Amino acid sequence: MSIPKLEFPPFHLPAEAEALREEVRAFLKETLPKIKTEDRFASWNTASPEFSRALGAKGWLGITWPKQYGGAERTFLDRLVVTEELLGNSAPAGSHWVADRQSGPLLLKFGTEQQRQAILPRIVKGECYFSIGMSEPDSGSDLASVRTRAEPVPGGFRVNGTKVWTSGAHRNHYCITLVRTSGQHGDRHKGLSQLLVDLKTPGITIRPIINLAGRHDWNEVTFSDAFIPEDCLIGNEGDGWLQVTSELAFERSGPERFMQNVYVLRELVRVLGRQPAKRASAILGRLIARLWTLRQMSTAVAGMMQGGKSPAIEASLVKDLGTIYQQDLPEIARTLAESDATTEDDLADFLDVAQYATMMAPSYTIQGGTTQVLRGIVARGLGLR
């Protein structure tokens, strides 16, 4: 019997991927100054349909998808490069982010051909945006306790219930929603299904949830006898748990899990100047070393995915360690900047950035699965529980 183990084999991006990186950088250098966004520091939480359409025109959305749906059939490594450059340059990628990262791949894997033909080419063009309808009030990260119910009726489903923390629902087109379509029968994981929900459907009410930073990124979405047509069922009725766990794998494995607030590190380097003090250099070096290590782990995961493997344990560990890093970074950076900033003006500008990052930091523990859930996945995968 083989003993389960973690694998992060050394992996180097091929020349083709690095050539793509230079192309993306040139595009961002030309495009970003023209984009008006409410907050460049929010990156993938900041929506700019104009930017998403420009990225789609370059062929960098749905980059790994089949050409028959508008994709480029490029590698996961190419997608990694595009993602790193968007995050590293604080590009306003929020409009297309969820659709490109997980909703599109979910439809590719489980959707009907009609759903794929109707939706995927629009995502690739940067014209169709998605939200995630998983979390519910009083449920925490226990998705198996979903209470939003879809009652089968002639021609479709009548849906009642509430979803929370639904990012972008006030501006997006669709929400892939986890619902209960049949009784639990003692197993909470059975009887769950996913629906492709048009957010303009009558009976759906979207209310804002304002976060600690004063931004309207999240929403409460309430279904009151909302009728969802039967052709909006994704996959088979009752297969929702299998599908949603597959979807979460897409959400957990990307560089956004350790690069979401990389702008703090970039601003710290700026305020410390070209010749920081010895103590500042040492602390900065440790922060960059942690980032580099996470990046190498993420690249290894991408390499395994490209090789046809499913590194769920490794992806969960990257997300867990990335969360710790992203929550440590603002406070370490703030303390260092306050003692070593080159000018008062630089410090004032930096503190505005650090304040925003600090207020957003608690959410990192929840996004993509709580720390406790992820550590449970790792422990089970290693045979420790």
PyMOL commands that set and color helices and strands:
alter all, ss='L'
color gray80, all
select helices_A, chain A and resi 15-34+40-45+49-57+67-69+76-88+97-110+113-124+143-145+230-232+240-252+256-259+262-272+278-306+312-340+344-364+371-381
alter helices_A, ss='H'
color red, helices_A
select strands_A, chain A and resi 130-133+149-153+156-163+174-180+192-198+204-209+218-229+233-234
alter strands_A, ss='S'
color yellow, strands_A
deselect
rebuild
show_as cartoon
